[in-house]
Amino acid sequence: MKENVFLQSDETQKLDIKSGVVRRSKALQHDEYDVVGSRITLELESPLPSLCTYCYTAVKRNYFLGIDIHFIHVKPSYVPHGRAVQPLLMVHGWPGSFYEFYKIIPLLTEPAAHGLNEGDVVFEVICPSIPGYGFSEAPHQKGFDTVATARIFHKLMNRLGFKEYYLQGGDWGSRITTNMAQMLPQSVKGLHLNLIFVNKQGLRRMISVMLGAYVPWLVGLSREDVRRMYPFIQKNIYELLRESGYLHIQATKPDTAGCGLNDSPVGLAAYILEKFSTWTDKSFLHQDDGGLESKYSLDELLTNVMIYWVTSSIVSSMRFYKENISKDPVYVPTGIAAFPQEIVHTPHVWAKKIFKNIITYSYMPRGGHFAAFEEPKLLAQDIMHFVRKVEQL
């Protein structure tokens, strides 16, 4: 483990994130953060033990296209007679990790035990770490994008013996699973996303935005779309610019910032925790402590930071932003969970320009960017609702 884990609190005053958040992160230095007793054991040689509580039957590393891939594989401990278990691949994003799914996995593999009453839908969950993130090896050459990752994850599912499976993702996980659906639609039973990217602009979109403020029904917008999108300049330009400075840095010069973060744990914690503040709820920007512990425990947040710290993977994770992204349409059955505090809101009428077979589109009552981490029950229920609809087709 690296020494001098966190600097003195007076040095945190210079950071953009609220100083109180980073000052609390000094708990690592003073042994208040229980590494051994936390939900995962952060060791480079053996990243995850078998966690019998949730039947984590496989915690593995395997080679795909010359890259060592880490993943966890969780099977339900009990399946009622006659019930089919649905394989579900869940993919994280940045600055998250496979750990984001630890709270939602038992809800998906043991729904009845957690009061979800969704016994007709039970999942076998696979959560890989994206290459260059956490315990997965970083790519060895330039040009490794979401399409290359999608190819590897298809190979992973095939090696595990699955011919057909469901996919779920947000952030980069949304891109990767979307690419998987485009690449091998015959293998993807359904695609569930809690963030979608619709980059196509133009005169028609501009007219839609202008008319949407006054006659939303004319351009296919619902009342909830209007509430989430307007005033448009503030919510889709000002707030996006305020929250996307990191994206420009990571898409152009990731090594410059990354090497500094890799050498400073307080800097790394500030950089990551700031995203878990404003991306969870935009109003947290105005709270002294960033509102972090309103949705997460300090141990949960620091566990995610530690995954980046002990693996020195912040640089390789940031490089992912420099690579190319596919914009082709998607034809597999798709479910979309639109969380109100997500960085951007994409209406159903815009989403169907890319996703041609939307089965469910849900306006979630609360939650933001890190849906599985902050609102695991809501996301689990929406996934189950989507899968049930697909299975009835």
C-alpha positions as CSV (number, residue, x, y, z in Angstrom):
1,M,0.0,0.0,0.0
2,K,1.3,3.5,-0.8
3,E,2.5,5.6,2.1
4,N,1.4,9.2,3.0
5,V,-2.1,8.3,1.9
6,F,-3.7,11.7,2.6
7,L,-2.2,15.2,3.1
8,Q,-2.9,17.6,5.9
9,S,-6.3,19.3,5.9
10,D,-5.0,22.8,5.4
11,E,-3.8,21.7,1.9
12,T,-7.3,20.8,0.9
13,Q,-8.5,24.4,0.9
14,K,-7.1,24.9,-2.6
15,L,-9.3,22.2,-4.1
16,D,-12.4,22.8,-6.1
17,I,-14.4,20.2,-4.2
18,K,-15.6,21.3,-0.8
19,S,-12.7,21.1,1.6
20,G,-14.8,19.2,4.2
21,V,-15.2,16.3,1.9
22,V,-11.5,15.8,1.3
23,R,-10.6,16.5,4.9
24,R,-12.8,13.6,5.9
25,S,-11.0,11.5,3.4
26,K,-8.0,11.7,5.6
27,A,-9.7,8.8,7.4
28,L,-7.6,6.5,5.3
29,Q,-4.4,7.8,6.8
30,H,-5.8,7.4,10.4
31,D,-7.1,3.8,9.9
32,E,-10.7,4.9,10.2
33,Y,-11.4,3.3,6.8
34,D,-11.5,-0.4,7.4
35,V,-9.8,-1.8,4.3
36,V,-9.8,-5.4,5.5
37,G,-13.3,-5.3,6.8
38,S,-14.8,-3.5,3.8
39,R,-17.0,-5.3,1.3
40,I,-13.9,-6.0,-0.8
41,T,-10.3,-6.7,0.0
42,L,-8.1,-4.4,-2.1
43,E,-5.1,-6.5,-2.9
44,L,-3.4,-6.5,-6.3
45,E,-2.6,-10.2,-6.4
46,S,-6.1,-11.4,-5.3
47,P,-8.6,-8.5,-5.7
48,L,-11.7,-10.2,-4.4
49,P,-12.3,-13.1,-2.2
50,S,-15.4,-15.2,-2.5
51,L,-18.2,-13.4,-0.7
52,C,-20.6,-16.2,0.4
53,T,-23.2,-13.7,1.7
54,Y,-24.2,-12.9,-1.9
55,C,-23.0,-16.1,-3.5
56,Y,-20.2,-14.5,-5.5
57,T,-19.3,-17.8,-7.0
58,A,-16.5,-16.5,-9.3
59,V,-14.1,-13.7,-9.0
60,K,-11.8,-14.1,-11.9
61,R,-9.2,-12.7,-14.2
62,N,-9.1,-14.0,-17.7
63,Y,-7.2,-13.2,-20.9
64,F,-9.1,-11.8,-23.9
65,L,-7.2,-10.5,-27.0
66,G,-4.1,-10.3,-24.9
67,I,-5.7,-8.3,-22.0
68,D,-6.2,-9.6,-18.5
69,I,-9.9,-9.0,-17.6
70,H,-11.2,-9.0,-14.1
71,F,-14.9,-9.8,-13.5
72,I,-17.2,-11.0,-10.8
73,H,-19.9,-13.7,-11.5
74,V,-22.8,-14.0,-9.2
75,K,-25.4,-16.8,-9.3
76,P,-28.6,-17.0,-7.3
77,S,-28.3,-19.4,-4.3
78,Y,-31.8,-20.7,-5.0
79,V,-34.0,-20.9,-8.1
80,P,-37.6,-22.1,-7.8
81,H,-38.6,-25.0,-9.9
82,G,-39.5,-24.0,-13.4
83,R,-38.0,-20.5,-13.2
84,A,-35.5,-19.5,-15.8
85,V,-32.4,-17.6,-14.7
86,Q,-31.6,-14.7,-17.0
87,P,-27.9,-13.9,-17.5
88,L,-27.2,-10.1,-17.1
89,L,-24.0,-8.3,-17.9
90,M,-23.7,-5.0,-16.1
91,V,-21.0,-2.5,-17.1
92,H,-19.8,0.4,-15.0
93,G,-18.4,3.8,-16.1
94,W,-16.0,6.5,-15.0
95,P,-15.2,7.4,-12.2
96,G,-17.0,4.3,-11.0
97,S,-16.0,0.6,-10.9
98,F,-17.5,-2.9,-10.5
99,Y,-18.1,-2.0,-6.9
100,E,-21.0,0.3,-7.9
101,F,-23.1,-2.9,-8.4
102,Y,-22.5,-4.5,-5.0
103,K,-25.8,-3.2,-3.6
104,I,-27.9,-4.0,-6.6
105,I,-26.6,-7.6,-7.2
106,P,-28.4,-9.3,-4.3
107,L,-31.6,-7.5,-5.4
108,L,-31.3,-9.1,-8.8
109,T,-30.1,-12.5,-7.8
110,E,-32.4,-12.9,-4.7
111,P,-35.3,-10.5,-5.4
112,A,-37.8,-12.3,-3.1
113,A,-35.5,-12.2,-0.1
114,H,-35.3,-8.4,-0.5
115,G,-39.0,-7.8,-0.8
116,L,-39.2,-7.1,-4.5
117,N,-41.8,-9.8,-5.2
118,E,-40.4,-10.3,-8.6
119,G,-39.9,-14.0,-8.3
120,D,-40.7,-14.6,-12.0
121,V,-37.5,-12.8,-12.9
122,V,-34.2,-13.9,-11.4
123,F,-30.7,-13.0,-12.7
124,E,-27.2,-14.4,-12.9
125,V,-25.0,-11.3,-12.9
126,I,-21.6,-10.7,-14.5
127,C,-19.8,-7.5,-13.7
128,P,-16.5,-7.0,-15.5
129,S,-14.0,-4.2,-15.0
130,I,-13.4,-2.2,-18.2
131,P,-9.9,-2.6,-19.5
132,G,-7.7,0.0,-17.9
133,Y,-10.1,0.3,-14.9
134,G,-9.5,-1.3,-11.5
135,F,-8.2,-4.8,-11.7
136,S,-8.5,-5.3,-15.5
137,E,-5.3,-4.8,-17.4
138,A,-4.9,-1.6,-19.4
139,P,-4.8,-1.8,-23.2
140,H,-1.3,-2.0,-24.8
141,Q,-1.9,0.3,-27.8
142,K,-3.8,3.3,-29.0
143,G,-7.3,3.0,-30.5
144,F,-8.8,0.8,-27.8
145,D,-12.3,2.1,-27.8
146,T,-15.8,1.1,-26.6
147,V,-16.2,-1.1,-29.7
148,A,-13.0,-3.1,-28.7
149,T,-14.3,-3.4,-25.2
150,A,-17.7,-4.6,-26.5
151,R,-15.9,-7.3,-28.5
152,I,-14.0,-8.5,-25.4
153,F,-17.1,-8.6,-23.3
154,H,-19.0,-10.6,-25.9
155,K,-16.1,-13.1,-25.8
156,L,-16.3,-13.1,-22.0
157,M,-20.0,-14.1,-22.1
158,N,-19.4,-16.7,-24.7
159,R,-16.6,-18.2,-22.7
160,L,-18.9,-18.4,-19.7
161,G,-21.3,-20.4,-21.8
162,F,-24.0,-17.9,-22.6
163,K,-25.5,-17.7,-26.1
164,E,-28.1,-15.0,-25.3
165,Y,-28.1,-12.5,-22.5
166,Y,-29.3,-9.1,-21.2
167,L,-27.1,-6.0,-21.0
168,Q,-27.2,-3.1,-18.6
169,G,-25.1,0.0,-18.4
170,G,-24.7,3.7,-17.7
171,D,-21.9,6.2,-18.5
172,W,-19.2,4.3,-20.5
173,G,-21.2,1.1,-19.7
174,S,-24.0,2.6,-21.8
175,R,-21.7,3.0,-24.8
176,I,-20.1,-0.4,-24.4
177,T,-23.4,-2.3,-24.0
178,T,-24.9,-0.3,-26.9
179,N,-21.9,-1.3,-29.1
180,M,-22.5,-4.9,-28.0
181,A,-26.1,-4.7,-29.1
182,Q,-25.0,-3.3,-32.5
183,M,-22.2,-5.8,-32.9
184,L,-24.1,-9.0,-32.2
185,P,-27.8,-8.3,-31.9
186,Q,-28.6,-12.0,-32.2
187,S,-26.9,-12.6,-28.8
188,V,-28.5,-9.7,-27.0
189,K,-32.0,-10.4,-25.6
190,G,-32.4,-6.9,-24.3
191,L,-30.5,-3.7,-23.5
192,H,-31.3,-1.6,-20.4
193,L,-29.6,1.8,-20.0
194,N,-29.8,4.5,-17.3
195,L,-27.9,7.0,-19.5
196,I,-28.2,7.4,-23.3
197,F,-26.2,9.4,-25.7
198,V,-27.9,11.1,-28.7
199,N,-25.3,13.3,-30.3
200,K,-27.1,14.1,-33.6
201,Q,-27.8,17.9,-33.8
202,G,-29.2,20.0,-36.6
203,L,-32.0,22.3,-37.6
204,R,-34.8,19.9,-36.7
205,R,-33.4,19.4,-33.2
206,M,-33.1,23.2,-32.8
207,I,-36.7,23.7,-33.9
208,S,-37.8,20.9,-31.6
209,V,-36.1,22.6,-28.6
210,M,-37.6,26.0,-29.5
211,L,-41.1,24.7,-29.9
212,G,-40.9,22.4,-27.0
213,A,-40.9,25.3,-24.5
214,Y,-44.3,26.4,-25.8
215,V,-46.1,23.5,-27.5
216,P,-44.2,20.4,-26.3
217,W,-47.0,18.1,-27.5
218,L,-46.3,19.2,-31.1
219,V,-42.7,17.9,-31.0
220,G,-43.4,14.8,-29.0
221,L,-42.3,16.0,-25.5
222,S,-44.1,15.0,-22.4
223,R,-44.7,17.3,-19.4
224,E,-42.0,15.5,-17.5
225,D,-39.6,16.1,-20.4
226,V,-40.4,19.8,-20.2
227,R,-39.8,19.9,-16.5
228,R,-36.4,18.3,-16.8
229,M,-35.2,20.1,-19.9
230,Y,-36.3,23.7,-19.4
231,P,-35.1,26.4,-19.1
232,F,-33.0,24.8,-21.8
233,I,-30.0,27.2,-21.7
234,Q,-29.5,26.7,-18.0
235,K,-30.0,22.9,-17.8
236,N,-28.5,21.8,-21.1
237,I,-25.7,24.4,-21.8
238,Y,-24.7,26.2,-18.6
239,E,-24.9,23.1,-16.3
240,L,-23.3,20.8,-18.9
241,L,-20.4,23.2,-19.4
242,R,-20.0,23.5,-15.7
243,E,-19.8,19.7,-15.3
244,S,-17.8,18.8,-18.4
245,G,-14.5,20.4,-17.9
246,Y,-13.0,17.1,-17.0
247,L,-14.2,15.6,-20.3
248,H,-12.1,18.0,-22.4
249,I,-9.0,17.4,-20.3
250,Q,-9.4,13.6,-20.4
251,A,-10.2,13.6,-24.1
252,T,-7.2,15.6,-25.1
253,K,-4.4,15.3,-22.4
254,P,-5.3,12.5,-20.0
255,D,-1.7,11.7,-19.0
256,T,-1.0,15.3,-17.9
257,A,-3.7,15.3,-15.2
258,G,-3.7,11.6,-14.6
259,C,0.0,11.3,-13.6
260,G,-0.5,14.0,-10.9
261,L,-3.6,12.2,-9.6
262,N,-1.8,8.9,-9.6
263,D,0.8,10.5,-7.3
264,S,-1.5,12.3,-4.9
265,P,-4.2,10.4,-3.1
266,V,-5.8,13.6,-1.8
267,G,-5.9,14.9,-5.4
268,L,-7.4,11.6,-6.6
269,A,-10.0,11.5,-3.9
270,A,-11.0,15.1,-4.6
271,Y,-11.2,14.5,-8.4
272,I,-13.4,11.4,-8.0
273,L,-15.5,12.4,-5.0
274,E,-16.5,15.7,-6.7
275,K,-18.2,13.7,-9.4
276,F,-20.1,11.7,-6.9
277,S,-21.4,14.9,-5.4
278,T,-22.8,16.9,-8.3
279,W,-23.5,14.0,-10.6
280,T,-25.7,12.5,-7.9
281,D,-27.7,15.7,-7.3
282,K,-26.9,19.1,-8.9
283,S,-28.1,20.9,-5.7
284,F,-25.2,19.2,-3.8
285,L,-22.9,21.8,-5.4
286,H,-24.1,24.3,-2.7
287,Q,-23.6,22.0,0.3
288,D,-20.4,22.3,2.4
289,D,-19.9,18.6,2.5
290,G,-21.0,18.0,-1.1
291,G,-24.0,16.0,0.1
292,L,-22.0,12.9,-0.4
293,E,-23.2,10.9,2.6
294,S,-26.9,11.6,1.8
295,K,-26.7,8.7,-0.7
296,Y,-23.5,6.8,0.2
297,S,-21.4,5.9,3.2
298,L,-17.9,7.3,3.5
299,D,-16.6,3.7,3.3
300,E,-18.4,3.1,0.1
301,L,-17.0,6.2,-1.5
302,L,-13.5,5.5,-0.4
303,T,-13.7,1.9,-1.5
304,N,-14.3,3.1,-5.0
305,V,-11.4,5.6,-4.7
306,M,-9.1,2.9,-3.3
307,I,-9.8,0.7,-6.4
308,Y,-8.3,3.4,-8.5
309,W,-5.5,4.1,-6.0
310,V,-4.1,0.6,-5.3
311,T,-4.3,-0.3,-9.0
312,S,-2.8,3.0,-10.3
313,S,-5.5,2.9,-12.9
314,I,-6.7,6.5,-13.0
315,V,-4.4,7.4,-16.0
316,S,-5.5,4.4,-18.2
317,S,-9.2,5.0,-17.2
318,M,-8.9,8.7,-18.4
319,R,-7.3,7.6,-21.7
320,F,-10.6,5.9,-22.6
321,Y,-12.0,9.4,-23.4
322,K,-9.6,9.8,-26.3
323,E,-11.0,7.0,-28.3
324,N,-13.7,6.8,-30.9
325,I,-17.4,6.1,-30.4
326,S,-20.0,4.4,-32.7
327,K,-23.2,6.2,-33.5
328,D,-25.1,3.5,-35.4
329,P,-28.7,2.7,-34.6
330,V,-29.7,-0.1,-32.2
331,Y,-32.5,-2.6,-33.0
332,V,-32.5,-4.9,-30.0
333,P,-35.3,-4.5,-27.4
334,T,-34.3,-1.5,-25.2
335,G,-35.3,-0.3,-21.8
336,I,-34.4,3.2,-20.6
337,A,-34.5,4.5,-17.0
338,A,-34.3,8.3,-17.1
339,F,-33.2,9.5,-13.7
340,P,-34.0,13.1,-12.9
341,Q,-30.6,14.1,-11.6
342,E,-28.7,12.7,-14.6
343,I,-26.2,15.1,-16.2
344,V,-28.4,15.4,-19.3
345,H,-32.0,14.3,-20.0
346,T,-32.9,12.6,-23.3
347,P,-36.6,12.5,-24.1
348,H,-38.2,9.4,-25.5
349,V,-38.8,11.1,-28.8
350,W,-35.1,11.8,-29.2
351,A,-34.0,8.4,-27.9
352,K,-36.0,6.5,-30.5
353,K,-33.9,8.1,-33.3
354,I,-31.1,5.8,-32.2
355,F,-32.8,3.1,-30.3
356,K,-35.4,1.7,-32.7
357,N,-37.1,-0.8,-30.4
358,I,-37.8,0.9,-27.1
359,I,-39.9,-1.5,-24.9
360,T,-39.9,0.6,-21.7
361,Y,-39.0,4.2,-21.0
362,S,-39.3,5.1,-17.3
363,Y,-39.2,8.5,-15.7
364,M,-37.5,7.5,-12.4
365,P,-38.7,9.4,-9.3
366,R,-35.3,10.2,-7.9
367,G,-31.6,9.5,-8.5
368,G,-28.7,10.6,-10.6
369,H,-25.7,9.4,-12.6
370,F,-24.6,6.5,-10.3
371,A,-28.0,4.8,-10.4
372,A,-27.0,1.3,-9.2
373,F,-24.9,2.8,-6.4
374,E,-27.4,5.3,-5.1
375,E,-30.8,3.9,-6.0
376,P,-30.2,0.1,-6.3
377,K,-33.8,-0.9,-5.6
378,L,-35.4,1.5,-8.1
379,L,-33.0,0.4,-10.8
380,A,-33.5,-3.3,-10.0
381,Q,-37.2,-2.9,-10.2
382,D,-37.0,-1.2,-13.6
383,I,-34.6,-3.8,-15.0
384,M,-37.0,-6.5,-13.9
385,H,-40.0,-4.7,-15.4
386,F,-38.1,-4.4,-18.7
387,V,-37.0,-8.0,-18.8
388,R,-40.5,-9.2,-18.0
389,K,-41.9,-7.2,-21.0
390,V,-39.2,-8.6,-23.3
391,E,-39.8,-12.2,-22.2
392,Q,-43.5,-11.7,-23.0
393,L,-42.9,-10.6,-26.6
